[in-house]
Amino acid sequence: MEVQLIESIQPIRYFTLAVCIYHLFDTGLFNVFVEDGPSSVHQLANRLALDEEKLQGFLKYLKNEHVLIEENDEFQLSPKGIELGDFRGWYIMMIGGYAETFLQIGSKLKENSGWATRDSMKVGVGSCGISHYDAIPLTQSLMSHIPGECNRLLDLGCGNGLYLVEFCKHYPDIQAWGVEPSEGGYAEAVKLVEAHGLQNRIQLTCSPAIEFFQSDFDYKPDFIVLGFVLHEILGQDGEEGVIRFLTQITDRFPDINIIVIEVDNQIDDLEIMNHGLAKSYYNPYYLLHYFTRQRLETEKYWDKLFASLNLTVQAKERVNHHVDSTDLTIGYLLQRGK
Ligand SMILES: C[S@@+](CC[C@H](N)C(=O)[O-])C[C@H]1O[C@@H](n2cnc3c(N)ncnc32)[C@H](O)[C@@H]1O
């Protein structure tokens, strides 16, 4: 019995661990450990205005999971804990953004039960944190295929604006405009742009992409980025909505370069779904889309849709295999055919 019991409830262990790692980041404790090194519970509680007794339990729990080390009444990050820092974005998006969604699955499986909620701000911030490693380098690589100068970026669904900041830092001549419908995500973008002193190069608008395009904005971009946004619009406005939206873009800017990043929906491919990253990320990622008014589609679907709109694929690339060898995240560089 006991061996089976331990095996069968491992998911409870990992559920709790994922949530606690998220809180380690979200409370600011992780950053304090990085900045201050070993600290007593009293110091940590004082610094972050936390309840000392509860914090004691939280830190001891993480010590038992080898995320923290306790020595001489002080806690610090273990080597495994330090490593987690690179993967903060995955915790912000999947736990901060979607833990509430996963808990609603039972009630939302019922007929006519509508959509589950999510924390859109955390989704945008977490997604950009992940994109730093996959979609932002992919976007940069696609940009290198654009002939001529490419200095006016429009990022639709920009989350916390990380693409805008990273591009402005990397390319000194770039001007950028970010559009984000989530008020929380937009506020985070304003903060990030100010923190980097880039207000003179980056403009921000809080709006859904379609409404923004219907407005009378005074900006002529030479490339538009849609990072994991078309499947949001597909869920919200259907295929008709996506077609209208893409047509609106190319009618207004016939020479525009459009960079689209999407995830190929391969939930039925057992071989791909057996990949380590598919098990730890893409399987839960696919799942949440069924419950949150988003429609993930296959690569074939997007190929066909773009072709039907006379959008020529100038380049199509995958994420660097050192980061993700599933080939499930795809980047397109599109331009309207002449
Ligand atoms: C998965 S996140 C992607 C964030 C960022 N573009 C990236 O590549 O990491 C999807 C973003 O699209 C935004 N979004 C949702 N519906 C949208 C719409 N109709 N128009 C523009 N953005 C939208 C969300 O608020 C969220 O910030």
The ligand as an SDF file (V2000), in Angstrom:
LIG
                    3D

 27 29  0  0  0  0  0  0  0  0999 V2000
    0.3500   34.8800  -24.2030 C   0  0  0  0  0  0  0  0  0  0  0  0
    0.4010   36.6040  -23.9590 S   0  0  0  0  0  0  0  0  0  0  0  0
    1.7060   37.0880  -25.0740 C   0  0  0  0  0  0  0  0  0  0  0  0
    2.4840   38.2840  -24.5910 C   0  0  0  0  0  0  0  0  0  0  0  0
    3.6530   38.6450  -25.5150 C   0  0  0  0  0  0  0  0  0  0  0  0
    3.1640   39.1250  -26.7990 N   0  0  0  0  0  0  0  0  0  0  0  0
    4.5850   37.4620  -25.7370 C   0  0  0  0  0  0  0  0  0  0  0  0
    4.8280   37.1390  -26.9100 O   0  0  0  0  0  0  0  0  0  0  0  0
    5.0880   36.8860  -24.7720 O   0  0  0  0  0  0  0  0  0  0  0  0
   -1.0030   37.1180  -24.8670 C   0  0  0  0  0  0  0  0  0  0  0  0
   -1.2100   38.6130  -24.7240 C   0  0  0  0  0  0  0  0  0  0  0  0
   -2.2380   38.9990  -25.6500 O   0  0  0  0  0  0  0  0  0  0  0  0
   -3.0680   39.9180  -24.9950 C   0  0  0  0  0  0  0  0  0  0  0  0
   -4.3770   39.9070  -25.6920 N   0  0  0  0  0  0  0  0  0  0  0  0
   -5.4650   39.1660  -25.4350 C   0  0  0  0  0  0  0  0  0  0  0  0
   -6.4560   39.4970  -26.2770 N   0  0  0  0  0  0  0  0  0  0  0  0
   -5.9860   40.4560  -27.1000 C   0  0  0  0  0  0  0  0  0  0  0  0
   -6.5310   41.2320  -28.1640 C   0  0  0  0  0  0  0  0  0  0  0  0
   -7.7770   41.0590  -28.5620 N   0  0  0  0  0  0  0  0  0  0  0  0
   -5.7440   42.1600  -28.7400 N   0  0  0  0  0  0  0  0  0  0  0  0
   -4.4650   42.3440  -28.3450 C   0  0  0  0  0  0  0  0  0  0  0  0
   -3.9020   41.6490  -27.3430 N   0  0  0  0  0  0  0  0  0  0  0  0
   -4.6390   40.7150  -26.7370 C   0  0  0  0  0  0  0  0  0  0  0  0
   -3.1110   39.4060  -23.5650 C   0  0  0  0  0  0  0  0  0  0  0  0
   -3.5700   40.3910  -22.6550 O   0  0  0  0  0  0  0  0  0  0  0  0
   -1.6670   39.0050  -23.3430 C   0  0  0  0  0  0  0  0  0  0  0  0
   -0.8710   40.0700  -22.8910 O   0  0  0  0  0  0  0  0  0  0  0  0
  1  2  1  0
  2  3  1  0
  2 10  1  0
  3  4  1  0
  4  5  1  0
  5  6  1  0
  5  7  1  0
  7  8  2  0
  7  9  1  0
 10 11  1  0
 11 12  1  0
 11 26  1  0
 12 13  1  0
 13 14  1  0
 13 24  1  0
 14 15  1  0
 14 23  1  0
 15 16  2  0
 16 17  1  0
 17 18  1  0
 17 23  2  0
 18 19  1  0
 18 20  2  0
 20 21  1  0
 21 22  2  0
 22 23  1  0
 24 25  1  0
 24 26  1  0
 26 27  1  0
M  CHG  2   2   1   9  -1
M  END
$$$$
